[in-house]
Amino acid sequence: MRCWLPERPFEPDAVTPVAASTDVRQTPGTPYGRETGEGPRTGREIPLYRKEWVPAGAAPLPASGEGPLLCVFDDRTENVARELARAAGLGRVLLVREGAARAHRDSGHNGTGTVPGDVGVLSYDDEAGAVEAVGVLLARHPDLSGWVDLCDLDAPAGPGRWQARLAMLQQLVSYRHAAGLRVVHVTRGLLGAPGAPATLAGARMAGFVRVLGVEYGKVRATVLDTDVPAAQAAEVARQVLEEWGDPGRYGEVCHRAGRRHEPRLVPVEAPHVPLRLAADAPYVLSGATRGIGARMARHLVERGARRIALVGARSLPPRERWDDPSLTEPAAAAVATVRELERLGAEVRAHTGKLSDRDGLAAFLRSVRGAWGPVAGVVHCAGRVGRGTPVFAHKGAVEMRAVLEPKADGLEALAEVCEADRPAFFLTFSSVCAAVPRLAAGVADYAAANAFMDFFVSSKARQGQGAFRSVNWPMWHESGSGRGGPNVCEPVGLGSLGDAEGLRVLERVLALPADALPGGASVLPCPPLRDVAPDPGALLLTGTASAAPWDVREGGSALTGDVPSGAGAGLIGAAAAPPVPSVPSVARQPVSADATGGRPPAWLVELFARNVGLPAGDLDPTVDFAELGVESVMLGELLQQIEEHLGRRLEPSVLLDHSTLERLAAYLARFAPEPGPDADSESGSGAVPEPGALGEPGLASPQEPVPGALAEPGSGSMPAAGPVTVMERAVPSADAGRDDATAGKIAVIGMACRFPGAPDVETYWANLLSGRCSVAEVPVSRWDHRRLYSPVPALGRSLSRWGGFLDGIEDFDAAYFGMGDEEATCLDPGIRLFLEATATCLADAGYTGAELWGRDVGVFVGGRISSYGRRAGLRPAVLQSDQNFIAAHVAHHFDFRGPNLVVDSACSSSLVSVQLACRALLAGDAEVAVAGGVEVLLDEQPYLEFSAARAISPSGRCATFDERADGFVPGEGCGAVLLKPLAAALADGDRVHAVIEAVAVNNDGHTMGITTPNPAAQADVIRKALAAANRRADEIGMVEAHGTGTLIGDPIELRALTDVYRETSDRTGWCAIGSVKSNVGHLLSAAGAAGLIKVVLAVEHGQIPPTLFCETPNPRFDFDASPFFPNTRLRTWAPGERMRVAGLSSFGLGGTNAHLVAAQLDPRLREGAPAPREPLPAPVFRRKRLWLGREADPTVTATGRTTGTAGSEDTSQNEDGLVASLLELSFTE
């Protein structure tokens, strides 16, 4: 057994640099002169490994019965694509051309054979066209099972159109990863195995492909590097098809001389030779203003260097500001680094421009050469980690470009401008996540950026430039971001490095002769973990990491910010910065014009100008955003772009709170680094840590506290909320003598519903408890999504083909309600549904129709009619289908004499109808009331409107509170409750499901746009409801949120709730929060009814159903520091010493907000009261089809589209409304 000696802490005592020779510019591999000191001392020698390519057996044959595969090619590889189509079989390969759009109908191809049948070709010329091409193919071939990229085979060096192809791959992965997907990216000479000409073609794309299998278990992705040119099409096609059956254990394979090779790690023997550097030659470092880069710069000076040139040091302020106490942390760290280098005897010059700016960089280095001579050595430490979503399929193009910029574009620029100097070494700080795929989960862009560095060094080395070296650094726990934190490499068995160990590894790598690294292989240090050496055979596998798929840090801390190259998404990072909250504390008071210090910055003006479509010079910084045309949909886009520019997250409501350019600029000024973010350095402006992965609070009851804290919220500057209407608690009613325990409270004595996947309340509750999602594809009986669906925005097309739908809305029991078939056939389906729900609701309460006949029973319905009435034309019965008849038919059939109202406040209609019903009961206008809502999605019109507004979810999931939230899923349904004053219900022996203690309603008032939410108004309505219920916020154990599943709207709602709840308690994690929209979709007018019935059932049965699809909570809201936790599992809600009390929110598009407080019935109130009624059997409806089809609607065309809608012109060219062949479409026309 081998034991490591205890390591001595590295103590960087003052070092007297050795007397530097004027000619010690040794190349790597030449022994450096010995000196008195032996270099950094350490108690162990870290094992080093490199990649080697070894012959492997042929891949197994692909499984039969797989769906078609998509092949992307260009002019150079068209013959390979067509050969692949021929070899794979007729109809198996779908061809997409990269480049100028043109349609092809060839029976042969370049003389290599004949393609059976007719092979059409889609083409694209930009990113949007590429995405649209994939969307069309997915719509036509939903079983598409694979993707082959031939565009980098024999391609010239350069980035090419990789981002268009990456966008295609993202969309394909997003739609098909759950079902399984095979991805093969073909290159020639990119990987380091001998036998093929060295190239960088495909380097950016390959970095992503090789790690896809880590994040998505059913995606098998491989970079296939061949030695065969495209001219040998049959052989390339054979290799692709051979690779198709491989299980994808490795993310990259090589084919050389007819044999298949897989990667292995082999040891590198590298004795330590202390480093000696020239005092009269300059050494160039990037990303060296703090953290490991700064430690590296100091080490070079300690080893004799006296001339240091820092490039890309964007955080370094002018020297005259170095003593300014207001410097940002990155700026202060950069100043401290330079001062320390100067204290050690070095001269320092700094280039503060962008690293990828070749002209600026070249000019700086010309000045360096003019003063100090040719560059003697280069160390490239710069890097950046993205701050957006960790999920590959959802990463934004702008962010991914930003992540690759310092490590790819910056590296190419730096190498180019230093090439003439022939430096003795050019060392790149790469990351372990580029070498160990399992550490790339969630940081695919960062892994790809580091992989590019490795590819770059390999290509240079294979071209005879042996000065290039790349090290895949694991975590540095002293100077890196890991200082004091967990070792993120632990899941794969790797330990971390101390500074002394890391610097010793560096000197060993620089001393290696070129032939010690065949093919320019990168060096992977493998520090043992707790004295146990890692298994090198397992490190290259793409198996799932033991950490969460997109969270490779132990404990769930996500990886963000600017870091030095050398870590899996910040594994070695910069010097630790003070913790920064994930959502900055917002001072929401208005800022005066004088506070801005002049006009808003140009970047902000230009950003707004692009989005609102106005010239930048025409934007008045004092004009409210609403007057510039900014509306709710645009808010999220603007916020995301501002965050990308600043490199940090902002409060979702920042544009509402600071609603002019002037005020917004003043607010954002506090986040601006001095003089700018060091985007190309190891830490930039200080990473904003993402909230930790949400852990279940582990509570027996949601009321139990969870440790944590939340900063005191600022006061709102939004317009004051409109008048709040509250259920009065002290209004006298006909029932005298009720005590304080029942005064002003309303009992829910009956319930009925028909929701997606649930024909009744019992099924609905069972579905909720089991976590069932009842969203499905749009039934063809409503509208044909095959004609109108487009996965990308398009005029007159729907972004979604999913929804929550009811079965059998065509069927109705007319006789039960005393109607003839002809009359019932003309009746809107929403009216039918609410009639049935009312009858069922009465039975659930134990009442027959005769008992309530002719009494003061109110009917309050939130709802709208559908377009069904158009189908009835001018038939006499059609008049009975107007909107007001939803309630009128109920009153007519049951002879209810109380108030009869239909409410339309959009999404809050149902809850507003409940509030009106409660008011009528408390005022004595009704003795019993039916309240609820109904919505029917009869045709495509709502989908087209929501798609045009970009409010609908393209993924078909309402991912409330999740970072993947991309909009809501439309749904339909009907729900009703029977209400009675609590005192009367108890006296009458009614069954009480739950008690409504208060409902408050208000409006957003004047906001940025009529559809823009007002968080201050939302908070106000919640506050008023709690006050009316005489409840403290810390008594609430569950909140059913409006929660539509939007990335901006959800955090705004959560902030409003938090602002109110923080007025009562600083405790965290006591209140479960969820949204039934994740189960059934957003039922629009009926949404409040679905939420209310869920809340009533939860407080009655003491169980809180799980919210679905909340796997990674939205980083725009810090749940860990809030009173709330997303309830993602079924939870027992034991009352303990407190009653079960819940809140319910419903916010209407247009500004009408409602909040309800409901509680379980206090069992003590039953004492002395009559025994509760038993429910009656549910009505038996003998339904039959009574329906007018779409053909009866004169506004529907022969292709099944409704005329008069946006983009609804008839584009059909054949019987199915599509062009003759989808494969003939051109996406550049």
Buried (B, 14 or more C-beta within 10 A) or exposed (E): EEEBEEEEEBEEEEBEBBEBBEEBBBBBBBEBBEBEEEBBEBEBBBBBBBBBBEEBEEBEEBEEEBBBBBBBBBEBBBBBBBBBBBBBEEEBBBBBBBBEBEBBEBEEBEEBBEBEEEBBBBBBBBBBBBBBBBBBBBBBBEEBBBBBBBBBBBBEEEBBBBBBBBBBBBBBBBBBBEEBBBBBBBBBBBBBBEBBEBBBBBBBBBBBBBBBBBBBBEBBBBBBBBBBBBEBBBBBBBBBBBBBBBEBBBBBBBBBEEEBBBBBBEEBEBEBBBBBBBBBBBBBBBBBBBBBBBBBBBBBBBBBBBBBBBBBBBBBBEEEBBEEEEBBBBBBBBBBBBEBBEEBBBBBBBBBBBBBBBEBBEBBBEEBBEEBBBBBBBBBBBBBBBBBBBBBBBBBEBBBBBBBBBBBBBBBBBBEBBEEBBBBBBBBBBBBBBBBBBBBBBBBBBBBBBBBBBBBBBBBBBEEBBBBBBBBBBBBBBBBBBBEBBBBBBBBBBBBBBBBBBBBBBBBBBBBEBEBBBBBBBBBBBBBBEEEBBEBEEBBBBBBBEBBBBBBBBEBBBBBBBBBBBBBBBBBBBBBBEEBBBBBEBEBEEBEEEEBEEEBBEEBBEBBBEBBEEEEEEBEBEEBBBEBEBBBBBBBEBBBBBBBBBBBBBBBBBBBBBBBBBBBBBBBBEBBBBBBBBBBBBBBBBBBBBBBBBEEBEBEBBBBBBEBEBEEBBEBBBBEBBEBBBBBBEEEBEBEEBEEEBBBBBBBBBBBBBBBBBBBBEBBBBBBBEBBBBBBBBBEEBBBBBBBBBBBBBEBBBBBBBBBBBEEBBBBBBEBBEBEEEBBBBBBBBBBBBBBBBBBBBBBBBBEBEEBEEBBBBBBBBBBBBBBBBBBEEBEBBEBBBBEBBBBBBBBBBEBBBBBBBBBBBBBBBBBBBBBBBBBBBEBBBBBBBBBBBBBBBBBBBBBBBBBBBBBBBBBBBBBBBBBBBBBBBBBBBBBBBBBBBBBBBBBEBBBBBBBBBBBBBBBBBBBBEBBBBBBBBBBBBBBBBBBBEBBBBBBBBBBBBBBBBBBBBBBBBBBBBBBBBEBBBBBBBBBBBBBBBBBBBBBBBBBBBBBBBBBBBBBBBBBBBBBBBBBBBBBBBBBBBBBBBBBEEBEBBBEEBBBBBBBBBBBBBBBBBBBBBBBBBEEBBEEBEEBBEBBEBBEBEBBEBBBEBEEBEBBBEBBBBEEBEEBEEEBEEEEBBBEBBBBBBBEE
